[in-house]
Amino acid sequence: MKVLITGGSGMVGRNLLENSELLKNNVYAPSSKDLNLLDFSTVKNYLNKIKPDLIVHCAGRVGGIQANIDSPVEFLIDNLEMGKNIVIAAQRTGIPRFINLGSSCMYPKDLSGPISEDKLLTGMLEPTNEGYALSKIVVAKLCSYINSSEENLSYKTIIPCNLYGKYDLFNSTNSHLIPAIISKINTAMLHNKTSVEIWGNGEARREFMYAGDLADFITYAINEYDEMPELLNVGIGTDYTINEYYRKVANILGYKGDFTHELSRAVGMQRKLTDITRINNFGWRSNTDLNDGLRKTYEYFKEENAHV
């Protein structure tokens, strides 16, 4: 099978390209230089040239909460353009199967319990990443419209929970929560600091899955494509407070200092936990323990920063 992966240089894409089961297929993962997703003609010509059997759309502009707050226009427009271009080009060139990656930030902000797929578009979005969420919602609906209107095309969206792992971003501008925690605690230890700052009161809850497990799921989904629901959460069904994530990372790094809370900082949604009933019925579960995943991520961080 010919499989095209967009965003092959990102965290999800690079984890996919290390999945031995996926690599049994003929995999294409062009760089942005080879495939500019912001240019529709380029995308359409590329698809006409290689004629993939299936596309996995992982590409996107991503970043942590501060990056989303600082650049809402870019997070909305760039992600919308990339998604729209690859989906419409796939439709017009007759690509039969398409897996679109959404995000759990697509769900309304005020849902407290596990969030099922039918809760999409039932409430207001979290303002701190609204632009990104809107772009993901539009592309997911576009896939749904094509899926329901064209018999020969099957376009589906998966909604991963928060991710962490190898190939994540560990800089202060674009980091998500777990790489930011690792970087902050590591810096504190290097400079013998006795406290690390946590944004907010640390009681907001988050669900995190190891990125290698998402790659495993996508490979499973490719092999079981016809049985996969059109819209599907991909998560672990368990969450922790931000304070707990800080303590878990501190234990792994050996940090013995204290934590302070900066209550004026934005923290986003109070809770964002996915309902994993559908994915369990589909026959898949995540298999990486959080502590094991954090250790692997820290080992990757140390390797990448060994020269610093």
C-alpha positions in Angstrom: 0.0 0.0 0.0 1.2 3.5 -0.7 0.8 5.7 2.4 1.4 9.4 2.4 2.2 11.1 5.7 2.0 14.8 6.0 4.1 16.4 8.7 6.7 13.7 8.6 9.2 15.9 10.4 6.9 16.6 13.4 6.5 14.6 16.5 3.7 12.3 15.3 5.2 11.9 11.9 8.6 11.0 13.1 7.2 8.5 15.6 5.2 7.0 12.7 8.3 6.7 10.6 9.9 4.5 13.4 7.0 2.1 13.4 8.2 -1.1 11.9 4.6 -2.3 11.1 3.8 0.9 9.2 7.1 0.6 7.2 5.9 -2.6 5.7 4.0 -0.3 3.4 5.4 2.0 0.7 5.6 5.2 2.8 6.0 8.8 1.6 6.8 11.5 4.1 7.8 14.6 2.1 9.3 17.7 3.8 7.6 21.1 3.5 10.1 21.9 0.8 8.9 19.0 -1.3 5.2 19.5 -0.5 4.0 22.9 0.5 0.6 22.2 2.0 -0.3 25.9 1.9 -0.3 25.8 -2.0 -3.3 23.9 -3.4 -1.9 23.4 -6.9 1.4 21.9 -5.5 -0.6 19.5 -3.3 -2.9 18.4 -6.1 0.1 17.8 -8.5 1.9 15.8 -5.8 -1.0 13.6 -5.2 -1.5 13.1 -8.9 2.1 12.1 -9.2 2.4 9.5 -6.4 -1.3 8.4 -6.2 -1.3 7.2 -2.6 -3.8 4.6 -1.4 -4.2 6.4 2.0 -3.2 9.7 3.5 -2.4 10.3 7.2 -2.6 14.1 7.7 -0.4 14.9 10.7 1.0 18.3 9.6 0.2 21.5 11.3 1.3 24.6 13.2 1.5 23.5 16.8 2.5 25.1 20.1 1.8 25.4 23.8 -0.8 27.7 25.4 1.3 30.9 25.1 2.1 30.4 21.4 -1.7 29.9 20.8 -2.5 33.1 22.7 0.3 35.1 20.9 -0.5 33.9 17.3 -4.2 33.1 17.0 -4.4 34.2 13.3 -1.5 31.9 12.3 -2.9 29.0 14.2 -6.3 29.4 12.6 -5.3 30.2 9.0 -2.3 28.0 8.6 -3.9 24.9 10.0 -7.1 25.5 8.1 -5.3 26.1 4.8 -3.1 23.0 5.2 -6.1 20.8 6.1 -8.4 22.2 3.5 -5.8 21.8 0.7 -4.8 18.2 1.4 -8.5 17.0 1.9 -9.9 18.7 -1.2 -6.9 17.7 -3.3 -7.3 14.1 -2.1 -11.0 14.3 -3.0 -10.4 15.7 -6.5 -7.7 13.2 -7.3 -9.7 10.2 -6.0 -7.6 9.2 -3.0 -9.8 6.5 -1.5 -8.8 6.7 2.2 -7.8 9.5 4.5 -7.0 9.7 8.2 -7.2 13.2 9.6 -5.7 14.1 12.9 -7.8 16.4 15.1 -7.2 17.5 18.6 -9.1 17.2 21.9 -9.2 21.0 22.1 -12.0 20.7 19.5 -14.3 19.9 22.3 -16.3 22.5 24.4 -14.4 24.0 27.3 -16.9 23.3 30.2 -17.3 19.5 30.0 -16.2 17.9 33.2 -16.3 14.2 32.7 -14.9 11.9 30.0 -15.8 13.6 26.6 -17.5 11.4 24.0 -17.3 12.0 20.3 -20.9 13.2 20.1 -20.0 16.3 22.3 -18.3 18.0 19.3 -19.9 21.4 18.6 -22.2 21.3 21.7 -20.6 24.3 23.5 -18.1 27.2 23.6 -14.5 26.5 22.9 -11.6 27.3 25.2 -10.5 30.9 24.2 -6.7 30.3 24.7 -6.6 27.9 21.7 -9.8 28.7 19.9 -8.2 29.5 16.5 -6.4 26.1 16.4 -9.6 24.3 17.5 -11.7 26.0 14.9 -9.3 25.0 12.1 -9.4 21.4 13.3 -13.2 21.4 13.6 -13.6 22.7 10.0 -11.3 20.1 8.5 -13.0 17.3 10.5 -16.4 18.4 9.2 -15.0 18.6 5.7 -13.9 15.0 5.9 -17.3 14.0 7.3 -19.1 15.7 4.4 -17.0 13.9 1.9 -17.4 10.6 3.7 -21.2 10.9 3.6 -21.5 12.2 0.0 -19.0 10.1 -2.0 -19.4 6.4 -2.0 -15.9 5.6 -3.2 -14.1 7.8 -0.6 -13.7 7.1 3.1 -12.4 10.0 5.1 -12.1 9.8 8.9 -10.9 11.9 11.8 -9.2 10.7 14.9 -9.0 13.0 18.0 -5.9 12.3 20.1 -5.6 13.5 23.6 -2.6 15.5 24.6 0.7 13.9 23.5 4.3 13.8 24.7 7.4 11.8 23.8 10.3 11.6 21.5 10.7 14.5 19.0 8.6 16.8 21.1 9.6 20.5 21.3 11.5 21.6 24.4 11.8 25.3 23.8 10.1 28.0 25.9 8.0 29.3 23.0 6.4 26.2 21.5 6.6 23.6 24.2 3.5 21.7 25.4 3.1 20.9 29.0 5.3 17.8 29.6 8.3 19.0 27.6 8.0 22.4 29.3 8.0 20.7 32.7 11.1 18.6 31.8 12.9 21.6 30.5 12.0 23.9 33.5 13.0 21.3 36.1 16.2 20.4 34.3 17.2 24.1 34.1 16.4 24.6 37.8 18.7 21.7 38.6 21.5 22.9 36.4 21.4 26.3 38.1 20.8 25.0 41.6 17.5 26.7 41.9 15.3 25.7 44.9 11.9 26.3 43.3 10.1 25.9 39.9 7.1 28.0 38.9 3.8 26.4 37.8 1.3 28.4 35.9 -2.0 28.6 37.7 -2.8 26.6 40.8 -1.8 23.4 39.2 -5.2 21.7 39.7 -6.3 21.7 36.1 -6.4 18.1 34.8 -4.9 16.7 31.6 -4.7 13.4 29.8 -1.4 12.6 28.1 -0.5 9.7 25.8 2.9 8.7 24.7 3.4 9.6 21.0 4.7 6.2 20.1 1.4 4.7 21.2 -0.4 7.1 18.8 1.8 5.8 16.0 0.9 2.3 17.0 -2.8 3.1 16.9 -2.5 4.8 13.4 -0.8 1.6 12.1 -3.6 -0.5 13.7 -6.2 1.8 12.1 -4.7 1.5 8.7 -4.9 -2.3 8.9 -8.4 -2.3 10.3 -9.6 0.8 8.4 -13.0 -0.4 7.3 -14.0 -1.1 10.9 -12.9 2.2 12.3 -15.6 4.7 13.2 -15.7 7.9 11.2 -14.9 10.0 14.3 -12.8 8.5 17.1 -11.1 9.6 20.3 -7.6 8.2 20.8 -6.7 8.4 24.5 -5.9 6.5 27.6 -9.0 7.4 29.6 -7.0 8.6 32.7 -5.9 12.1 33.6 -3.8 13.8 36.3 -3.5 17.3 37.7 -0.7 19.5 36.4 0.8 19.5 39.9 0.9 15.7 39.7 2.8 15.8 36.4 5.3 18.2 37.9 5.9 15.8 40.8 6.2 12.8 38.5 8.8 14.5 36.4 10.6 15.7 39.5 10.9 12.2 40.7 12.3 11.0 37.5 14.9 13.8 37.2 15.8 13.7 40.9 14.7 17.2 41.7 14.3 17.9 45.4 13.2 21.5 45.4 9.8 23.2 45.8 7.1 24.5 43.5 5.5 27.9 43.4 2.3 28.9 41.6 1.8 32.0 39.3 -1.9 32.4 39.6 -2.1 35.2 37.0 -1.0 32.9 34.1 -3.5 31.3 31.7 -4.1 27.6 32.2 -6.7 26.7 29.6 -9.5 24.2 30.1 -10.0 22.9 33.7 -10.3 19.4 32.5 -9.9 17.6 29.1 -10.4 13.8 29.4 -11.5 11.7 26.4 -14.1 9.0 26.5 -12.4 5.9 25.1 -15.4 3.6 24.8 -15.4 3.6 21.0 -11.7 2.9 20.7 -11.8 0.1 23.2 -14.7 -1.4 21.2 -12.5 -1.0 18.1 -10.0 -3.3 19.8 -7.1 -1.0 20.7 -5.6 0.3 24.0 -2.5 2.3 24.8 0.3 0.2 26.3 2.9 2.7 27.6 2.8 3.4 31.4 3.1 7.1 32.2 6.3 6.8 34.2 7.9 4.7 31.5 6.9 7.2 28.9 8.2 10.1 30.9 11.6 8.3 31.4 11.8 7.6 27.7 11.0 11.3 27.0 13.6 12.5 29.4 16.2 10.2 27.9 15.5 11.7 24.5 15.7 15.2 26.0 19.2 14.4 27.4 20.4 13.0 24.1 19.2 16.0 22.2 20.8 18.4 24.7 24.1 16.5 25.4 26.1 19.1 23.5 24.6 22.1 25.4 
